[in-house]
Amino acid sequence: MNPSMAQARVLVDELVRNTVSHVVLSPGSRNAPLSFALHDAAVAGRLTLHVRIDERSAAFLALGIAARTGRPVALVCTSGTAAANFHPAVLEADRAGVPLIVLTADRPPELRASGANQVIDQRGLYGPAVRYFDELAVAERRAGQNAYWRSQICRAWNAAYGEWRCGPVHLNIPFREPLVPDGEDDPDDWPEPLDGRPQGARWTELPDFGALPSFVVPSARHGLVVACDAGVRAASEWAELHGWPVVSETGGLGLGGTTAIAGGVWLLGVEEFLAEHKPEQVLCIGRPTVFRQVQRLLSDPDVEVLVVRPDSDWPAPAHNVRQVGQWFDEPAKPADPEWLTRWREADAAAVAAVRETLATQSWPTGLSVANELVENLPPESLLVVGSSNPTRDVALVGGHRPDVLVHRNRGVAGIDGTISTAVGAALVHPGPAYALVGDLTFLHDVNGLLTGPAESRPDLTIVVLNDDGGGIFSLLEQGEEQHSARFERVFGTPHGADLSALCAGYGVPYTLASSRVALREALRPAPGLRVVEVRVDRSRHRDLHARLRGAVAKAVDTR
């Protein structure tokens, strides 16, 4: 057995021993030793291997699997720009706390100095975005390396997962030729045994550093919970137990119990309501990233902010956070039941106003499509929501679906990799899976549809809100009338792409839903990967949102 193959087989074996069950691989020459070792481990049933030719898509596929399972996923590529294409997903994994073990193959030092092909400086390639970085020594045919290789995998696994704050790690692995098995590829033909610990144990067992989390202690009678993503269900349970109204950045998705305020983001935007119902304390779980009204609330000097966050990187729009902890404790005072009642009454009025206003609009709008999707999702569905308008739309329609699991790439809130993320998450979700994305998000990661004939296909329905460009900018300052002469070219960015032709090229079933009935029919659970397009007019976005704000303000004021 040659040194590169010996090292690769040991690294893969120790990954499995560290409970890594999914590996995403992009093909290449320099990473060939790992490719052979991973293929053999997959054939032996020791792990599930996913192969993708586009490294950026591969990385977000791994991110989706890791985010849904909560377990580290290994990600493998060759040297050069292949490794650079992992960077966007590594950044997202860092900010979102998703465990990835990135293994980049590299040329050995003597080839880096000779102007060899596909050489960049991969040492510290991802900078501070990784929890741990190491470059392994080049494998040599001598004793004393098995323990070193296994130990470094254990270090990487622990840094990715073994503490409260999960995240990505990076091992750069220089391989010398030969890069393929030679002869019998016999592990006994090596200067030392290449075995791991007995009974499949890790080489190094590590303590659970997060066994005793720190707690925040709420103490207000008039409090409000603001929940984001992974903390939504836990926040709902705490709020239900202690009588605090709970608002989520995903609206009513994932929120359960009688204290859930599905229209909360609307209420936080009504100045008159908030002036009379300003909480004394806000218990913020996670990091809010979407709505400016939430940021304003957290910046209010009259509101005491408590943050639940798994590490010391907490959100603080006005740098006024009072407490930070890894979990929430029992409140010091009982909540005021009248306080909750007033929030629930206002919520009912706001949600009714939104639905009545949407019912008067001609089909379709982004919000009406989001509403249909939320109402017609099968029980226990996964919904992956793209950035920009979709993440706002699902929160603003006020649909109350506590049974739906939501995933959003809100670590750095990019549009890249969303299709691949959805595919990865759907592959490991036990029920039906859906994604709601804009057209630019879809086009940015259309390679996420590319699945080889030997690869598993998810049961995933991707709904594309196609407004032929950057509809989100219609709702921001860039969309104001005084900028109209320059808006379309540099913000609207129409593309005219034929999504049906793209889907045909990738061999993915496609449906154009031109009515509510057609959309409902297209949302029925079905096996495999499919795309549903709904074409909307983005010139209507700004006016519709203004109408809805006015309707909510009036309903809350006159209830």
Buried (B, 14 or more C-beta within 10 A) or exposed (E): BBBBBBBBBBBBBBBBBBEBBBBBBBBBBBBBBBBBBBBBBBEEEBBBBBBBEBBBBBBBBBBBBBBBBEBBBBBBBBBBEBBBBBBBBBBBBBBBBBBBBBBBBBBBEEBBEEEBEBBBEBEEBBEEBBBBBBBBBBBEEEEEBBBBBBBBBBBBBBBBBBBBBBBBBBBBBBBBBEBBBEEEBEBEEBEEEBEBEEEEEBBBEBEEEBEEEEEBEBBBBBBBBBBBBBBBBBBBEBBBEBBBBBBBBBBBBBBBBEBBBBBBBBBBBBEEBBEEBBBBBBBBBBBBBBBEBBBBBBBBEEBBBBBBBBEEEBBEBEEEBEBBBBBBEEBEEEBBEEBBEBBBEBBBBBBBBBBEBBEEBEBBBBBBBBBBBBEBBBEEBBBBBBBBBBBBBBBBBBBBBBEBBBBBBBBBBBBBBBBBBBBBBBBBBEBBBBBBBBBBBBBBBBBBBBBEEEBEBBBBBBBBBBBBBBBBBBBEEBBEEEEEEEBEEEBBEEEEBEBEEBBEEBEBEBBBBEEBEBBBEBBEEEEEBBBBBBBBEBEBBBEBBEBBBEBBBEBBEEB
